[in-house]
Amino acid sequence: MTAPTQDLEGRRILVLGASSGIGRSIGLRASAAGARVTFSARRLPELERAVAEAPGPALAVACDATQAEDCARAVDAAVDAFGGLDDLVYATGMSPLAMLEEASAEEWHRVLDVNVVGASLMTAAALAALRESEGSAFYISSYSVRQPLPGLALYRVSKVALDGLIECWRMEHPDVDFTRVVVGNTQGTGFADDWDPDRLNRTLKIWVERNLFPAATMMPLATVAESLVRILAAPGYVDDVAIMPRTRDAAARPR
Ligand SMILES: NC(=O)c1ccc[n+]([C@@H]2O[C@H](COP(=O)([O-])OP(=O)(O)OC[C@H]3O[C@@H](n4cnc5c(N)ncnc54)[C@H](OP(=O)(O)O)[C@@H]3O)[C@@H](O)[C@H]2O)c1
């Protein structure tokens, strides 16, 4: 890992979705930049591994973001450990792979629960601490809002809803900064780990036939994490921002 260029010395950051992928990487990067980081998600052993790797003070707290009591417990643990909370990062997310005609009600409920309801429950739990610190909340949205893909409709709809949720939090609480971070395709995460192989084969065929296959536009995890740390360290309020592949090749840019 190269040294981060940004200074987050002493910042108290709670990262949800920190057991893998983008959330884990942000937590480690923020820790390397001097932040005191609470790593949170459901898988405690993964969180403990991240804490062991973090160069600075860090804490692991198990939390299912869809459960209000868990969210409250995670915030309390972070505040108790570090004396307050400056930033909440909602990097929790999941994405069922399903064409709309085959998507089950359970898949719909799950994706909306994790990607939208959890984001709101977590924000509500952290609100008092963020107001006290004049802090900020960051949410990982997706480029799929702008570029829908067949098979990822449930995910896309959940991220459109997340974007709406962020606007509503801004409206109800102008005293807290709510930042939407749109992220493009990122490699090295657990995003596709649970995809059914049969559905994947059928979906890949459609993507290739329609020239939608996103592989050419994948960003390294480290690029996304470093960009996010810079956004966290920005001296001003960043309301909406997008992290996309750096390319001069228009053909490789997501449409
Ligand atoms: N990868 C991409 O190309 C990409 C692009 C744009 C945006 N994003 C977004 O980036 C975020 C992170 O995704 P990723 O790609 O890094 O995938 P990932 O590696 O699968 O990370 C997802 C994280 O969410 C956590 N999580 C899932 N359900 C949870 C729940 N109920 N409560 C608490 N935590 C939960 C997982 O931990 P546990 O299983 O331990 O709970 C894991 O830490 C997501 O919001 C995703 O939509 C990803």
The ligand as an ORCA input file, in Angstrom:
! r2SCAN-3c Opt
* xyz 0 1
  N     -17.795     -3.395     -6.745
  C     -18.310     -2.496     -7.571
  O     -18.077     -2.538     -8.796
  C     -19.150     -1.366     -7.026
  C     -19.436     -0.278     -7.880
  C     -20.204      0.768     -7.397
  C     -20.684      0.760     -6.098
  N     -20.406     -0.318     -5.299
  C     -20.938     -0.289     -3.938
  O     -19.867     -0.328     -3.023
  C     -20.341     -0.844     -1.774
  C     -19.393     -1.960     -1.329
  O     -19.482     -3.046     -2.251
  P     -18.251     -3.978     -2.634
  O     -18.184     -4.035     -4.112
  O     -17.057     -3.601     -1.856
  O     -18.829     -5.411     -2.189
  P     -18.486     -6.365     -0.951
  O     -17.034     -6.681     -0.933
  O     -19.439     -7.492     -1.086
  O     -18.843     -5.494      0.331
  C     -20.144     -5.408      0.839
  C     -20.072     -5.147      2.323
  O     -21.404     -4.959      2.815
  C     -21.538     -5.713      4.013
  N     -22.933     -6.064      4.259
  C     -23.789     -6.748      3.469
  N     -24.971     -6.893      4.074
  C     -24.866     -6.256      5.277
  C     -25.753     -6.056      6.355
  N     -27.011     -6.531      6.345
  N     -25.315     -5.357      7.433
  C     -24.051     -4.874      7.467
  N     -23.159     -5.035      6.471
  C     -23.564     -5.724      5.392
  C     -20.659     -6.938      3.800
  O     -20.233     -7.474      5.047
  P     -20.895     -8.702      5.826
  O     -21.253     -9.744      4.812
  O     -19.797     -9.123      6.759
  O     -22.072     -8.144      6.556
  C     -19.464     -6.304      3.105
  O     -18.572     -5.781      4.057
  C     -21.770     -1.330     -2.034
  O     -22.678     -0.318     -1.634
  C     -21.819     -1.464     -3.545
  O     -23.111     -1.316     -4.032
  C     -19.651     -1.375     -5.721
*
